[in-house]
């Protein structure tokens, strides 16, 4: 009887270990890079003699469309939409492309929102305090936001909401 219980225990342990191994095989992580450029049009205010109020001002940039190519990735990895459980934003960075040698000193903070034609806007990344002299910002992503519903859309939209303390240089272009 003891031998039978021991064998059953070993079998259950083997089954449990096997199930964890199968789960690991089914848990696939894929990095999908997206990149888009944004022009900050607020710099035209500088040429009009626009003066910021004391303490700066909020600046909301228009949404930037990004084609997801999700169906291509789903096909490439031989899966389907219903088998995708979770899509997370691993990282999001902003970088000044032009004018050369400029930095983010005109920003106090920045929030990045994502939306689609059929889904509401949701905060996905932010930087509460922009370090002086920075030309690249690695934003803090929202780890608790599942973006699967957005990823499976044909196009998603990124929108930047910022607080500026100075007028951005003329021709400021960012890479997201």
C-alpha positions as CSV (number, residue, x, y, z in Angstrom):
1,X,0.0,0.0,0.0
2,X,2.8,2.4,0.9
3,X,4.5,1.6,-2.4
4,X,1.3,2.4,-4.3
5,X,0.9,5.7,-2.5
6,X,4.6,6.5,-3.3
7,X,4.1,5.6,-7.0
8,X,0.9,7.8,-7.1
9,X,2.8,10.7,-5.5
10,X,5.7,10.4,-8.0
11,X,3.2,10.2,-10.9
12,X,1.3,13.3,-9.7
13,X,4.6,15.2,-9.2
14,X,5.7,14.2,-12.8
15,X,2.3,15.3,-14.2
16,X,2.5,18.7,-12.4
17,X,6.1,19.2,-13.7
18,X,5.0,18.3,-17.2
19,X,2.0,20.7,-17.1
20,X,4.4,23.5,-16.1
21,X,6.7,22.6,-18.9
22,X,3.8,22.7,-21.4
23,X,2.7,26.1,-20.0
24,X,6.2,27.4,-20.5
25,X,6.2,26.2,-24.1
26,X,2.9,27.9,-24.7
27,X,3.9,31.2,-23.1
28,X,5.6,33.0,-26.0
29,X,6.9,36.5,-25.7
30,X,7.6,38.5,-28.8
31,X,9.0,42.0,-29.0
32,X,7.4,44.1,-31.8
33,X,9.1,47.5,-32.4
34,X,7.1,50.5,-33.5
35,X,8.5,53.9,-34.4
36,X,6.9,57.1,-35.5
37,X,7.9,60.7,-35.8
38,X,6.0,63.7,-34.4
39,X,6.4,67.4,-35.3
40,X,5.7,69.8,-32.4
41,X,3.8,72.6,-34.2
42,X,3.7,74.8,-31.1
43,X,7.1,76.3,-32.2
44,X,5.2,78.5,-34.7
45,X,3.9,80.5,-31.8
46,X,7.4,81.7,-31.1
47,X,7.5,83.5,-34.5
48,X,4.1,85.1,-33.7
49,X,5.5,86.5,-30.4
50,X,3.4,84.2,-28.2
51,X,4.4,84.3,-24.6
52,X,3.8,81.4,-22.2
53,X,1.9,82.3,-19.0
54,X,3.9,82.1,-15.7
55,X,4.3,78.5,-14.8
56,X,4.1,77.2,-18.4
57,X,1.2,75.7,-20.2
58,X,-0.3,72.3,-21.2
59,X,0.3,71.2,-24.7
60,X,-1.6,68.4,-26.3
61,X,-0.2,67.1,-29.6
62,X,-2.6,65.6,-32.2
63,X,-2.8,61.8,-32.2
64,X,-0.2,60.1,-34.4
65,X,-1.5,57.0,-36.3
66,X,0.6,53.9,-36.2
67,X,-0.2,50.8,-38.4
68,X,0.0,47.8,-36.1
69,X,0.6,45.0,-38.7
70,X,-1.0,42.8,-36.1
71,X,-2.5,40.3,-38.6
72,X,1.0,39.9,-40.2
73,X,2.5,39.1,-36.8
74,X,-0.3,36.8,-35.8
75,X,0.1,34.9,-39.1
76,X,3.9,34.8,-38.8
77,X,3.7,33.2,-35.4
78,X,1.0,30.8,-36.6
79,X,-1.5,31.8,-33.9
80,X,-4.9,33.6,-33.8
81,X,-6.3,36.6,-32.0
82,X,-8.3,34.5,-29.6
83,X,-5.1,32.7,-28.4
84,X,-3.4,36.0,-27.5
85,X,-3.9,36.6,-23.9
86,X,-1.9,39.7,-23.1
87,X,-0.1,42.5,-24.9
88,X,2.1,44.7,-22.7
89,X,4.0,47.9,-23.6
90,X,7.6,46.9,-22.6
91,X,9.2,50.3,-23.2
92,X,8.4,53.6,-24.8
93,X,11.0,56.3,-25.5
94,X,10.9,59.8,-26.9
95,X,14.0,61.2,-28.7
96,X,14.6,64.6,-30.2
97,X,15.4,64.1,-33.9
98,X,15.7,67.8,-34.8
99,X,16.8,70.4,-34.4
100,X,20.2,68.8,-33.8
101,X,21.8,69.3,-30.3
102,X,18.6,70.3,-28.6
103,X,17.1,68.7,-25.5
104,X,13.8,68.3,-23.6
105,X,14.4,71.3,-21.3
106,X,11.2,72.9,-22.6
107,X,9.2,70.0,-21.1
108,X,8.2,69.6,-17.4
109,X,6.4,66.3,-17.9
110,X,4.8,64.1,-20.5
111,X,2.1,61.5,-20.8
112,X,1.5,59.2,-23.7
113,X,-2.0,57.9,-24.5
114,X,-3.1,55.2,-26.9
115,X,-6.4,54.8,-28.6
116,X,-8.0,53.4,-31.8
117,X,-11.0,54.2,-33.9
118,X,-13.2,52.0,-31.7
119,X,-11.4,52.0,-28.3
120,X,-11.1,54.8,-25.8
121,X,-7.9,56.6,-24.9
122,X,-5.8,55.0,-22.1
123,X,-2.6,56.2,-20.5
124,X,0.3,53.8,-21.4
125,X,3.5,55.7,-20.4
126,X,4.6,58.9,-18.6
127,X,7.5,60.9,-17.2
128,X,6.5,63.1,-14.3
129,X,9.8,65.0,-14.1
130,X,11.9,65.5,-17.2
131,X,15.6,65.6,-16.3
132,X,17.3,68.7,-17.6
133,X,19.6,68.2,-20.6
134,X,17.9,65.0,-21.8
135,X,17.7,64.3,-25.5
136,X,16.1,60.9,-24.9
137,X,13.4,60.0,-22.4
138,X,12.7,56.4,-21.4
139,X,9.2,56.7,-20.1
140,X,7.6,54.7,-17.3
141,X,5.1,52.3,-18.8
142,X,1.8,51.3,-17.2
143,X,2.4,47.6,-16.4
144,X,-1.2,46.9,-15.5
145,X,-2.7,47.8,-18.9
146,X,-3.4,44.9,-21.3
147,X,-3.2,46.3,-24.8
148,X,-4.4,43.3,-26.7
149,X,-7.6,45.0,-27.9
150,X,-5.5,47.9,-29.3
151,X,-2.8,45.6,-30.8
152,X,-5.4,43.6,-32.9
153,X,-6.7,46.9,-34.5
154,X,-5.3,47.9,-37.9
155,X,-4.2,51.3,-36.6
156,X,-3.6,52.7,-33.2
157,X,-3.0,56.3,-32.2
158,X,-0.4,57.7,-29.8
159,X,-1.1,61.1,-28.3
160,X,1.3,63.1,-26.2
161,X,0.1,65.4,-23.4
162,X,2.8,67.6,-22.0
163,X,3.4,70.6,-19.8
164,X,5.9,73.0,-21.3
165,X,7.9,75.7,-19.6
166,X,9.2,77.2,-22.8
167,X,8.3,77.4,-26.5
168,X,9.9,74.4,-28.2
169,X,12.5,75.3,-30.8
170,X,11.3,75.9,-34.3
171,X,11.1,72.6,-36.3
172,X,11.2,70.3,-33.2
173,X,10.7,66.7,-34.3
174,X,10.4,63.7,-32.0
175,X,10.8,60.0,-32.6
176,X,8.4,57.8,-30.5
